[in-house]
Amino acid sequence: MRKELYESYFKDKKVTVMGLGLLGRGVGDTAFLASCGAEVLVTDMKSEKELETSVLALKDFAHITYHCGGHDVKDFENKDFIMKAAGVPLDNEYISHAKKNGIPVYMSAAFVCDIVMKTLPSCVIIGVTGTRGKSMTTHLIAHMLRENGSRVHIGGNIRGIANLPILESIEDGDFLVLELDSWQLQGFGDLHSSPHIAVFTSFMDDHMNYYKNDKSLYFNDKAHIYRHQKEFDVLIVSPQAYDEIKKYDNKKDVILAEERNLTMSMIGKHNHISGNLAYEVGLQCGLDDESIRSAIKTFSGIEGRLEDMGLFRGVRLFNDNNATTGDATIAAISAINETYHVQPIIIMGGTDKGLPLESLEQFVEKNTKAYILLAGTGTDRLQLSKKHVYETLEECIEQAFTIAEVGDYIVFSPAFASFNKYFNNEYERNDLFVALLQKYR
């Protein structure tokens, strides 16, 4: 997109960025706004010391002001717009105050889509959501389109990728593929907008601590993936997602992903569901059967999603760090059971999300050789017959290798969130796991 087009949205605007964070997305969006001439105020509940790495990354922008360690209602007044981070509740008192004063509140993924739709009419926006499978499906779609010669931009809930800078490189006729969690989809609801091609991978219990155990509220946010689509837009769903959608919505115009026999490098039925969803997207984008199958075959998967790390002292390791629900961990264990006909040693545990645990407990007891538990509020709730809990991830890995014999499989699939005194987010947990493995090479 030509710079003069997107600069007109931001030059001389007074903007409050609510939630700088530590993942890089907030930093990238803030840097983009400042580089376009916006007058930016950053406010975050974390202190400036806690945000030191993020603040340091923005040191070249002298016209960014920081109000950290809490929020002030005055920072949500007399602004052209507020840029709200994902996870900040819609009923947050400061967001409510801004809206009462007529100040628009945007979220970056939805804001980018709104600008692209208005200025680049031949761009195709593909949005992917779901409780499970959205990351794999997003990356698989992007890979498939690139392998077939298209210019593709990826964003949304992607590690280290900010959304607003996409505007610097996107051109008419390109594809924009977005992984969208329920919080980011709130921004689409505010703008009454949905992607041209919406993909709904699955709908299961998750984030019930945020949604106060009301699954309909969770679905309501997810449904913005398709709720505001135009006449020729499409919704592609898995069979599981379709069954769940019918419980909450009477929408009938969907494309149900057929089950095809696809050659894929990733194991597990859940990954083949991603393949089938990507196949349907390929058809909608004008690709033929051979082109789609060839691209899917060459996709090697992504970090932290049942990622095959290889052999360590004769033991095969899988990194499934991003499995933060019981359903996801059950899928990982099932994939190992069915593909390799073995029961793995599993490392699991973490912070509670308020989800039912009975199915997970029963499955783990029956289908694993051993389970090693990482301490956390979610782990405290587990009712298992041999409950040996370790304080650190390093201790868990050491215990797993103590138990393992040559030919065994170890799977790190937490089933819970990461937030505790050791991790600010799941990416820190992932990186530590990968680093700790190196001494077992």
C-alpha positions in Angstrom: 0.0 0.0 0.0 1.4 3.4 -0.9 2.6 5.3 2.2 0.5 8.4 1.5 -2.6 6.2 1.7 -2.1 4.8 5.2 -0.4 7.8 6.6 -3.6 9.8 6.1 -5.2 7.6 8.7 -2.6 8.3 11.4 -0.6 11.6 10.8 -1.1 14.1 13.6 -3.7 11.8 15.3 -3.7 11.7 19.1 -3.7 8.0 20.0 -3.7 6.0 23.2 -2.3 2.5 23.0 -3.8 0.4 25.8 -1.5 -2.5 26.5 2.0 -2.5 25.1 2.8 -6.0 26.2 5.9 -8.1 25.8 5.1 -10.2 22.7 6.2 -7.7 20.1 2.9 -7.1 18.5 2.1 -4.0 20.6 5.6 -2.7 20.0 5.3 -3.1 16.3 1.9 -1.4 16.2 3.1 1.5 18.4 6.2 2.0 16.3 4.1 2.1 13.1 1.8 4.7 14.5 4.7 6.8 15.7 6.5 6.5 12.3 3.4 7.8 10.6 3.4 10.9 12.7 0.8 10.0 15.3 1.1 11.5 18.8 1.1 8.3 20.8 0.5 7.7 24.5 1.2 4.2 25.8 -0.6 3.0 29.0 -0.1 -0.4 30.6 -0.8 -2.1 33.9 2.8 -3.3 34.0 5.5 -1.0 35.2 8.0 0.6 32.8 10.6 -1.7 34.4 8.6 -4.8 33.6 8.1 -3.5 30.1 11.8 -2.6 29.7 12.5 -4.6 26.6 9.4 -3.3 24.8 10.1 0.4 25.8 13.8 0.0 24.7 12.6 -1.2 21.3 10.8 2.1 20.9 13.6 4.4 22.1 14.1 6.1 18.7 10.6 7.6 18.9 10.8 10.7 21.1 7.2 11.6 20.7 5.8 8.5 22.5 4.6 9.2 26.1 4.5 6.3 28.7 2.0 6.1 31.6 2.8 2.6 33.0 1.9 0.8 36.2 -1.8 1.5 35.9 -4.3 3.5 33.8 -5.6 7.1 34.2 -9.0 8.0 32.9 -7.6 11.2 31.4 -5.6 9.1 29.0 -8.9 8.0 27.4 -10.2 11.5 26.8 -9.5 14.0 23.9 -8.0 11.3 21.6 -8.7 10.6 18.0 -8.9 6.9 18.8 -7.9 4.2 21.3 -5.9 1.1 20.2 -6.9 -1.7 22.6 -4.8 -4.8 23.1 -6.5 -8.2 22.9 -7.6 -9.5 26.2 -8.7 -6.2 27.6 -12.4 -6.8 28.4 -15.0 -4.8 26.4 -16.6 -3.6 29.6 -13.3 -2.3 31.0 -14.0 1.0 32.7 -11.5 3.0 30.7 -12.7 1.6 27.4 -16.3 2.4 28.5 -15.3 5.9 29.4 -13.7 6.4 25.9 -16.8 5.2 24.2 -19.1 7.4 26.3 -17.0 10.3 25.1 -17.4 9.3 21.5 -13.8 8.1 21.0 -13.4 5.2 18.6 -11.8 2.1 20.1 -10.0 -0.2 17.6 -8.1 -3.4 17.7 -5.2 -3.7 15.3 -6.2 -6.8 13.2 -9.7 -5.5 12.6 -8.5 -2.0 12.0 -6.0 -3.2 9.3 -8.8 -5.2 7.6 -11.1 -2.2 7.6 -8.4 0.0 5.9 -7.5 -2.7 3.4 -11.2 -3.3 2.5 -11.7 0.4 1.9 -8.5 1.0 -0.1 -7.5 -2.3 -1.8 -10.7 -3.8 -3.2 -9.0 -6.7 -4.9 -7.3 -7.9 -1.7 -8.7 -11.2 -0.3 -8.9 -11.4 3.5 -8.9 -14.9 5.0 -9.7 -15.1 8.7 -9.2 -18.3 10.8 -10.7 -18.9 14.2 -11.4 -21.9 16.5 -10.7 -23.2 19.9 -8.2 -25.6 18.4 -6.4 -25.7 15.1 -6.4 -22.1 14.1 -2.7 -21.6 14.1 -2.0 -24.7 12.1 -4.8 -23.9 9.6 -3.6 -20.3 9.2 0.0 -21.2 8.5 -1.1 -24.0 6.2 -3.3 -21.7 4.1 -0.5 -19.1 3.8 1.9 -21.8 2.8 -0.5 -23.2 0.2 -1.1 -19.8 -1.4 2.6 -18.9 -1.5 3.5 -22.3 -3.0 1.1 -21.4 -5.8 2.7 -18.0 -6.6 0.5 -15.6 -4.6 1.7 -12.7 -2.5 0.6 -13.5 1.1 0.7 -11.5 4.3 0.1 -13.2 7.6 -1.1 -11.6 10.9 -3.5 -11.6 13.7 -2.5 -13.7 16.7 1.0 -14.6 15.3 4.0 -14.5 17.5 6.1 -11.4 17.0 4.1 -10.1 14.0 2.4 -6.7 14.5 -0.7 -6.0 12.3 -0.4 -2.3 11.4 2.9 -2.6 9.7 1.3 -5.0 7.2 -0.1 -1.8 5.6 3.4 -0.9 4.4 3.8 -3.8 2.1 0.3 -5.1 1.2 -0.8 -4.4 -2.4 -4.1 -4.8 -4.3 -4.6 -8.4 -5.3 -2.6 -9.8 -2.4 -3.9 -12.3 0.2 -4.1 -11.4 3.9 -4.4 -14.5 6.2 -5.2 -13.8 9.8 -5.3 -16.1 12.9 -8.0 -14.6 15.0 -8.8 -15.5 18.6 -12.0 -14.6 20.3 -10.6 -11.4 21.8 -9.3 -10.1 18.4 -12.7 -10.8 16.9 -14.3 -8.4 19.4 -12.6 -5.7 17.2 -14.4 -7.0 14.1 -17.7 -6.8 16.0 -17.1 -3.2 16.9 -16.4 -2.4 13.2 -19.2 -4.7 11.9 -16.8 -6.4 9.6 -15.8 -10.0 8.8 -13.1 -11.5 6.5 -14.1 -12.4 2.9 -13.3 -16.1 3.6 -13.9 -17.1 7.2 -12.7 -20.5 8.5 -14.1 -21.9 11.8 -11.9 -24.9 12.9 -13.5 -26.0 16.1 -15.5 -24.8 19.1 -14.8 -26.2 22.6 -14.6 -25.1 26.2 -11.8 -22.5 26.7 -11.2 -19.2 28.4 -14.1 -19.8 30.8 -12.3 -17.8 33.4 -12.5 -14.8 31.1 -16.1 -15.5 30.0 -17.4 -16.3 33.5 -18.3 -19.8 32.6 -20.8 -18.6 29.9 -19.9 -20.5 26.7 -22.5 -18.4 24.7 -20.4 -15.3 25.4 -17.4 -17.1 24.1 -19.3 -18.1 21.0 -20.6 -14.6 20.5 -17.1 -13.3 20.1 -16.0 -16.1 17.8 -19.1 -15.6 15.6 -17.8 -12.2 14.4 -15.6 -14.2 12.0 -18.7 -14.5 9.8 -21.5 -12.5 11.3 -20.8 -9.3 9.2 -19.9 -11.0 5.9 -21.2 -9.6 2.6 -23.2 -11.4 -0.1 -20.4 -13.2 -1.9 -18.3 -14.0 1.2 -18.0 -17.6 2.5 -17.8 -19.5 5.8 -15.8 -22.8 5.8 -16.3 -25.0 8.8 -15.2 -28.4 10.2 -17.9 -30.9 11.0 -17.3 -30.3 14.7 -17.6 -26.5 14.4 -20.7 -26.9 12.3 -22.5 -28.9 15.0 -21.5 -26.4 17.6 -22.5 -23.4 15.5 -26.0 -24.9 15.1 -26.4 -24.8 18.9 -26.0 -21.0 19.0 -26.9 -19.8 15.6 -29.3 -20.7 12.7 -26.7 -19.8 10.0 -27.1 -22.4 7.2 -24.9 -21.0 4.4 -21.7 -22.8 5.1 -19.1 -24.9 3.3 -18.5 -28.0 5.2 -15.0 -29.3 4.8 -15.0 -32.7 3.2 -12.8 -35.4 4.6 -10.2 -36.1 2.0 -7.2 -38.4 2.0 -4.4 -35.9 2.0 -0.7 -36.6 2.3 0.7 -34.5 5.2 3.8 -34.5 7.3 1.9 -33.7 10.6 0.4 -36.5 12.6 -3.0 -36.6 14.3 -6.6 -36.3 13.1 -6.8 -32.7 14.3 -4.0 -31.7 11.8 -5.8 -33.5 9.0 -8.9 -31.4 9.8 -6.7 -28.4 9.2 -5.6 -29.9 5.9 -9.2 -30.4 4.8 -10.1 -26.8 5.8 -7.1 -25.4 3.9 -8.1 -27.5 0.9 -11.6 -25.8 0.8 -9.9 -22.4 1.0 -7.7 -23.3 -1.9 -10.8 -24.1 -4.0 -12.3 -20.8 -3.1 -9.1 -19.1 -4.2 -9.2 -20.7 -7.6 -6.6 -23.5 -7.1 -7.0 -26.9 -8.6 -6.8 -30.3 -6.8 -3.2 -31.1 -7.8 -1.9 -27.6 -6.8 -3.6 -27.8 -3.4 -2.5 -31.3 -2.6 1.1 -30.6 -3.7 1.3 -27.6 -1.4 -0.2 -29.3 1.6 2.2 -32.2 1.2 5.2 -29.9 1.5 4.0 -28.1 4.7 6.2 -29.1 7.6 4.1 -27.8 10.5 4.8 -25.0 13.1 6.6 -24.5 16.3 4.9 -25.8 19.5 2.1 -27.6 17.8 2.9 -31.3 18.2 6.3 -30.4 16.7 8.6 -33.4 16.2 11.9 -32.3 17.8 13.7 -35.5 16.8 15.7 -38.0 18.9 17.3 -37.2 22.2 19.3 -40.1 23.6 17.2 -42.6 21.7 13.9 -41.0 22.9 11.7 -39.1 20.5 10.5 -35.7 21.7 7.3 -33.7 20.7 6.8 -30.1 21.6 3.1 -29.4 22.0 3.6 -26.3 24.2 0.6 -24.5 22.7 -1.9 -27.1 23.9 -3.5 -25.1 26.6 -6.7 -27.1 27.1 -7.4 -30.7 28.0 -9.0 -31.3 24.6 -5.7 -30.3 22.9 -3.6 -32.5 25.1 -6.0 -35.5 24.5 -5.5 -34.9 20.7 -1.8 -34.9 21.1 -1.7 -38.2 23.1 -4.2 -39.8 20.6 -2.0 -38.8 17.7 1.0 -40.6 19.3 -1.1 -43.6 20.2 -2.6 -44.0 16.8 0.5 -43.1 14.7 3.3 -44.9 16.6 1.2 -47.5 18.6 2.9 -46.5 21.9 1.9 -44.8 25.1 4.0 -41.6 25.6 5.4 -40.1 28.7 3.6 -36.8 29.0 4.7 -33.5 30.7 1.7 -31.4 31.6 0.4 -28.8 34.0 0.1 -25.1 34.5 -2.3 -22.3 35.3 -6.0 -23.0 35.6 -8.5 -21.8 32.9 -11.6 -23.0 34.7 -12.3 -25.9 32.3 -13.7 -29.4 33.2 -10.9 -31.9 33.8 -12.6 -35.3 34.1 -12.1 -36.3 30.4 -8.4 -35.3 30.5 -7.8 -37.2 33.8 -9.4 -40.4 32.5 -7.6 -40.2 29.2 -4.2 -39.5 30.7 -4.5 -42.4 33.1 -5.4 -44.9 30.4 -3.2 -43.8 27.4 0.2 -42.7 28.8 3.2 -44.6 30.1 3.7 -41.9 32.7 2.7 -38.4 33.5 4.9 -35.7 35.0 3.2 -32.6 36.3 4.4 -29.0 36.3 3.2 -27.0 39.3 0.3 -24.6 38.9 -3.2 -23.8 39.9 -4.6 -26.0 37.1 -2.3 -28.9 38.2 -3.7 -28.5 41.8 -7.1 -29.4 40.5 -6.1 -32.6 38.7 -7.3 -35.8 40.3 -4.7 -38.4 39.2 -3.7 -41.6 40.9 0.1 -40.9 40.9 0.4 -37.2 41.4 4.0 -36.3 41.4 4.3 -32.5 40.9 7.6 -30.6 40.1 8.2 -27.0 40.6 10.1 -26.2 37.5 10.1 -27.3 33.8 13.7 -28.3 34.1 12.8 -30.8 36.9 10.0 -32.2 34.8 12.2 -32.8 31.8 14.9 -34.4 34.0 12.3 -36.8 35.5 10.9 -37.7 32.0 14.4 -38.8 30.9 14.9 -40.7 34.1 11.8 -42.7 33.3 12.3 -43.0 29.5 13.9 -45.9 27.8 15.3 -46.1 24.3 12.4 -46.1 21.9 10.0 -44.2 24.2 8.2 -41.0 23.3 8.1 -37.9 25.5 5.4 -35.2 24.8 5.3 -31.8 26.3 1.6 -30.9 26.1 0.6 -28.7 29.1 -3.2 -28.7 28.9 -3.1 -25.4 30.9 -2.1 -21.8 30.5 1.4 -20.6 31.1 1.1 -17.6 33.4 3.0 -17.9 36.6 6.2 -16.7 38.3 8.3 -18.3 35.7 6.5 -17.4 32.5 4.8 -14.2 31.2 3.3 -16.1 28.3 3.3 -19.4 26.4 6.1 -18.3 24.2 8.5 -18.0 27.1 7.4 -21.5 28.2 8.1 -22.8 24.7 11.5 -21.2 24.4 12.6 -22.5 27.8 11.5 -26.0 26.9 13.4 -26.0 23.7 16.5 -24.6 25.4 16.4 -27.2 28.3 16.3 -30.0 25.8 19.7 -29.2 24.3 21.7 -30.8 27.1 20.0 -34.2 26.2 21.3 -34.2 22.6 
